[in-house]
Amino acid sequence: KAGVTQTPRYLIKTRGQQVTLSCSPISGHRSVSWYQQTPGQGLQFLFEYFSETQRNKGNFPGRFSGRQFSNSRSEMNVSTLELGDSALYLCASSLSFLAGGVARELFFGEGSRLTVL
Amino acid sequence: DQQVKQNSPSLSVQEGRISILNCDYTNSMFDYFLWYKKYPAEGPTFLISISSIKDKNEDGRFTVFLNKSAKHLSLHIVPSQPGDSAVYFCAATLSNSGYALNFGKGTSLLVTP
């Protein structure tokens, strides 16, 4: 069973540019979440999508946006890049939103490492 | 504001001994807690979880303990193996918030032979 696939794995951008990252979840998974990992802040929740709808959003500025397609694939976009946006962006997928108390695992991809110069 | 804190950035343990990783949280509304393990160049992988209605959950060599009054949880690994060397993240969430996990900054565990 293929895992969560993120593309591109590495990219370099300059300040002011915008970037789009892509995530293909595990087949059958309908929930996709995005996290930002930086050395100073650790892993921080960006947003979560289920059935093409954003259901949760973290405390990030509006420059960070995302969407989910009908096949559950997701993209996130960061506009007007700042140096502080340099980070590892992790996508995670899971089967469902609520699982009645059963362990609700997130399956993470390997991440897209963004460097902003 | 960091709602989940892992105050030990690193921990070194001998093979065969117990590893204890600690985690504190500030939001008393959190009702579901998870531990993830991360190897370099890989995404985090789910290890074990616990609901706030329990105070202990065990899975093989891994046991998570939850002390709600102290807002503290710990992960015990017994016996520790060199392959357990990784960064361990504690996460907490509200069960009605879906997958909006609040992560700690991680503890790097090194298990030496």
Interface residues (C-beta under 8 A of the other chain):
Chain A: V4 S31 S33 Y35 Q41 G42 L43 Q44 F45 E48 F50 R55 N56 G58 L90 A92 S94 F97 L98 G101 A103 R104 E105 L106 F107 F108 G109 E110 G111
Chain B: Q2 Y32 L34 Y36 A41 E42 G43 P44 T45 F46 I48 S49 S51 F89 A91 S95 N96 S97 G98 Y99 A100 L101 N102 F103 G104 K105 G106
